[in-house]
């Protein structure tokens, strides 16, 4: 069932109409659903895992939160700065480059993470898993004309005393 939903969502998300309205509409719908469910479920969860990433604004210093599709890789999360295929990197990725300490909310759990931009080898290793989860990452890369930033969000462990 999830495979069918993923194909349906991918077909809709690849349309020109979605490219115009989806970047504003999809995150807003997910944020609303996450708020209603205490962070436990979003509309996009029906298709792929969604986290809420909270970063520190690189210019403002304020906390900025955004729902993102994420690939689980062990205890870590992997996220792609696709920005729906726009020609510029998403603000959250710039924030992570300036301040890698961040927080992830996933299904009601609040997790401290440290972000690392993947090197070419790690990016190549994970790209097939990322595109298997969301095939539009290839199209977004093509549309944007840029290499999409891919980050690993590692859980920060509390110090052992």
Phi, psi and omega in degrees: 000316182297325178297319178294316178298319180299315179296319179297311179299319180297320179296316179294315183292342180272358181281156177298324180298315179296321180301330179279317188254332184301318182301334176266320187286312185300310179297324180296318178295316178298316179300318180297312180297319179295321178295317180295328185257013181064032178080011185267342185204143172230165179300318181294339177301338178294340184247318182204156181298138180238134173247163167250116181264127176247120181241171173262124181304129185293333178257318186275331186078001181273156177285132179237132181238143181211136173282138182220146169292141182221144173262131174279131177227091188067234178271355183266167172242146176238129182233151183244130178276064184282328182052036179057027177084008177292163187279001178234154179293148177291150182302323182299328180288324176294321177299318180294325178295323181281325182215096185291342178288127183210181177229147177236135170251125181222113179051045175089352180262133177262124188232126173282132181227162171236128184267142172225131175289128184288142174283172185302318182295313180293322178298313179298322180296321184270342185304316178299324177292320180295316181284337173292324179285318181217092184302339182291348177302322176297316180294319179299321178297316179295313180299319186285334183071019180224161174281125181288135176287137178235127183241144168261131176253103182269136174298134174273129180270138175292148181296143178273128182254000000 
